[in-house]
Amino acid sequence: MFNSQRHGFTIVELLVVIAIISALIALLLPAVQQAREAARRSQCQNNLKQIGLALHNYHDNFKTLPIGVHSDFRAPYQDLKGKSPESLCGNLTIYPWDVSWSWTVAIYPYMELSALYQKLGYGGQTLADLSSAIGSGALLDTFQKPQKVFLCPSDSVPNIHEELRIRRSGPSYIDPGVAEDSQDRNLPISSYVANHSTKGSHPWSYQFAYATNSYCRPNEFDGVFGSMRSVRFREITDGLSNTAFVGERSYGYVINDAGELALGGALHLAGAGYGHILAAMGLATGINLNADVLGNVKYARAAYASMHAGGAHFVFGDGSVHFLSENIDCKPDDYNTRSNPAVDNPAGIDSVMERLFSRADGGVVGEF
């Protein structure tokens, strides 16, 4: 007689099936993760291409690139006509924590961010007025809203910078490492910072902020985005295709075994010195460096970095985006070993990455 009784899986058979499924997942998961990272890298490249295009459109309109970091008196840019940078800022006392406009704001109208540009009042209100509006809450949501085009999708970041804040009352300051309260509001994050020079971790123009008659040294930089000074394409004699404009600095990159993070970047505003400025930076070190190996936490935090394995993306002057290896030849000089990074003082530029950051050193760069 036919026996219609059904039998289930034995425990051994069930374990075999589970093992097979687990093996398939283990094989497929890396491929899925790689595909997702490839998509994120592609979006990061696209972000930088948009930034590069916006910079070109800005230059087409104003015949100059945006200033990297500048105070109230440098906006709008029409006030530059017929005036030297020294005549505009030579007698000012500028301190590292003073609030300045970032180059990012200047290109918002060319990145479909005109409404944000208008609300921030760039060139139409003082930075003190802006900080007051942010502190009172009237402009806070608009100010702190993340802008996807300035965020690398591989870099998992909070909505706001947890270390940099703008003070709402009294003098406008950028306060690093101060808990947010009624006097301070956090800045929004950017994954990208601009090329200021081949030297140091913050603009040389402000290095001697406390020294007599050294308040503003706008010409002492050899990169592209100056402090209180703009650069025209014709000044980039090394060629736009050989000069880096903007690169990645991940907010989430871990720089040492203690778990300290890279500084990342900030939108809209910046301070004027290290720890305060995150908009236009000097070439502190190479790419994706470990502070324990480097022996310098400050420089490691300020270095270019990304969450992409092996290097970071940079948009060059011709609008092309390149992935520079973390093993690229890079030997930037410290402040004590080079008098200044002015464009007419190329001494000490002796590595590939330095040549890519200097706009007019005259060196020839091969493969990079």
Backbone hydrogen bonds, N-H to C=O, Kabsch-Sander energy under -0.5 kcal/mol:
donor,donor_aa,acceptor,acceptor_aa,energy
4,S,2,F,-0.7
14,L,10,T,-2.5
15,L,11,I,-2.4
16,V,12,V,-2.1
17,V,13,E,-2.3
18,I,14,L,-2.4
19,A,15,L,-2.4
20,I,16,V,-2.2
21,I,17,V,-2.6
22,S,18,I,-2.6
23,A,19,A,-2.2
24,L,20,I,-2.2
25,I,21,I,-2.5
26,A,22,S,-2.6
27,L,23,A,-1.8
28,L,24,L,-2.4
29,L,25,I,-3.1
31,A,27,L,-0.6
32,V,28,L,-2.3
33,Q,29,L,-2.9
34,Q,30,P,-2.7
35,A,31,A,-2.2
36,R,32,V,-2.3
37,E,33,Q,-2.4
38,A,34,Q,-2.4
39,A,35,A,-1.8
40,R,36,R,-2.2
41,R,37,E,-2.9
42,S,38,A,-2.1
43,Q,39,A,-2.0
44,C,40,R,-2.3
45,Q,41,R,-2.5
46,N,42,S,-2.1
47,N,43,Q,-2.4
48,L,44,C,-2.0
49,K,45,Q,-2.2
50,Q,46,N,-2.3
51,I,47,N,-2.1
52,G,48,L,-2.8
53,L,49,K,-2.5
54,A,50,Q,-2.4
55,L,51,I,-2.2
56,H,52,G,-1.8
57,N,53,L,-2.5
58,Y,54,A,-2.5
59,H,55,L,-2.3
60,D,56,H,-2.5
61,N,57,N,-1.6
62,F,58,Y,-2.9
63,K,59,H,-2.5
65,L,231,V,-2.7
68,G,226,G,-1.2
68,G,229,R,-0.6
69,V,226,G,-1.5
70,H,101,W,-1.7
74,R,71,S,-1.7
75,A,72,D,-2.0
79,D,76,P,-1.3
80,L,77,Y,-2.1
81,K,78,Q,-1.4
83,K,80,L,-2.2
88,L,84,S,-1.1
89,C,85,P,-1.9
90,G,86,E,-2.3
92,L,89,C,-1.4
94,I,92,L,-0.7
98,D,95,Y,-1.8
99,V,172,S,-1.5
100,S,270,A,-2.8
101,W,70,H,-3.2
102,S,268,H,-2.6
103,W,68,G,-1.6
105,V,102,S,-0.9
106,A,102,S,-0.8
107,I,103,W,-0.9
107,I,104,T,-0.8
108,Y,105,V,-1.5
110,Y,107,I,-1.5
111,M,108,Y,-2.2
113,L,108,Y,-2.2
117,Y,113,L,-2.1
118,Q,114,S,-2.4
119,K,115,A,-2.3
120,L,116,L,-2.2
121,G,117,Y,-0.7
121,G,118,Q,-0.6
122,Y,117,Y,-1.3
124,G,121,G,-2.4
125,Q,121,G,-1.9
130,L,126,T,-2.1
131,S,127,L,-2.7
132,S,128,A,-1.9
133,A,129,D,-2.2
134,I,130,L,-2.3
135,G,131,S,-2.5
136,S,132,S,-2.1
137,G,133,A,-0.5
137,G,134,I,-0.9
138,A,133,A,-0.8
139,L,133,A,-1.7
143,F,139,L,-2.6
144,Q,140,L,-2.6
145,K,141,D,-1.0
148,K,146,P,-0.6
150,F,147,Q,-2.1
151,L,148,K,-1.9
155,D,152,C,-1.7
156,S,154,S,-0.9
157,V,155,D,-0.7
161,H,187,L,-3.7
165,R,175,D,-1.3
166,I,185,R,-2.9
167,R,173,Y,-2.5
168,R,183,Q,-3.0
173,Y,171,P,-0.7
174,I,97,W,-2.6
175,D,165,R,-2.9
175,D,173,Y,-0.6
177,G,163,E,-2.4
178,V,163,E,-0.5
178,V,175,D,-0.5
184,D,181,D,-1.0
185,R,166,I,-1.9
187,L,164,L,-2.2
189,I,159,N,-0.6
190,S,265,G,-1.7
191,S,150,F,-3.2
193,V,247,G,-2.5
194,A,279,A,-3.0
195,N,245,F,-2.7
196,H,194,A,-0.7
196,H,281,M,-2.7
197,S,281,M,-0.7
200,G,333,D,-0.8
206,Y,203,P,-1.6
207,Q,204,W,-1.8
208,F,204,W,-0.5
209,A,206,Y,-1.4
211,A,208,F,-1.4
214,S,211,A,-1.5
220,E,217,R,-1.5
221,F,219,N,-1.8
223,G,196,H,-1.8
224,V,195,N,-1.7
225,F,195,N,-2.6
226,G,224,V,-0.7
226,G,229,R,-0.9
228,M,69,V,-2.5
228,M,226,G,-0.7
235,E,232,R,-1.8
236,I,232,R,-0.5
236,I,233,F,-1.7
237,T,235,E,-1.7
238,D,359,R,-2.4
239,G,236,I,-1.6
242,N,239,G,-1.3
243,T,240,L,-1.2
244,A,356,L,-3.0
245,F,315,V,-2.6
246,V,315,V,-1.6
247,G,193,V,-2.7
248,E,313,H,-1.6
249,R,191,S,-2.9
250,S,305,A,-1.7
255,I,253,Y,-0.5
255,I,260,E,-2.9
256,N,260,E,-0.6
259,G,256,N,-1.7
262,A,253,Y,-2.2
263,L,301,R,-2.3
264,G,250,S,-0.6
265,G,190,S,-1.6
266,A,278,L,-1.1
267,L,188,P,-1.8
269,L,267,L,-3.1
270,A,100,S,-2.0
271,G,276,H,-1.8
272,A,96,P,-2.6
273,G,96,P,-1.8
276,H,273,G,-2.3
277,I,273,G,-2.6
281,M,194,A,-2.3
283,L,197,S,-1.1
284,A,282,G,-1.5
288,N,304,Y,-2.1
291,A,255,I,-3.3
291,A,289,L,-0.5
292,D,255,I,-0.6
294,L,290,N,-2.8
295,G,291,A,-3.0
296,N,291,A,-0.7
300,A,296,N,-1.9
301,R,297,V,-2.4
302,A,298,K,-1.5
303,A,299,Y,-0.8
303,A,300,A,-0.5
304,Y,286,G,-0.9
305,A,248,E,-1.1
311,G,308,H,-1.1
312,A,324,L,-1.9
314,F,322,H,-2.4
315,V,246,V,-2.8
316,F,320,S,-3.1
317,G,240,L,-1.3
317,G,243,T,-2.1
318,D,240,L,-0.8
319,G,316,F,-2.2
322,H,314,F,-2.9
324,L,312,A,-2.5
324,L,322,H,-0.8
326,E,310,G,-2.7
328,I,325,S,-1.7
337,T,334,D,-1.5
338,R,334,D,-0.6
338,R,335,Y,-0.7
343,V,219,N,-0.6
343,V,221,F,-0.8
345,N,342,A,-2.2
349,I,346,P,-2.1
350,D,348,G,-1.2
353,M,329,D,-2.6
355,R,351,S,-2.0
356,L,352,V,-1.8
357,F,353,M,-1.1
358,S,354,E,-2.0
359,R,222,D,-2.9
365,V,363,G,-0.5
366,G,364,V,-0.5
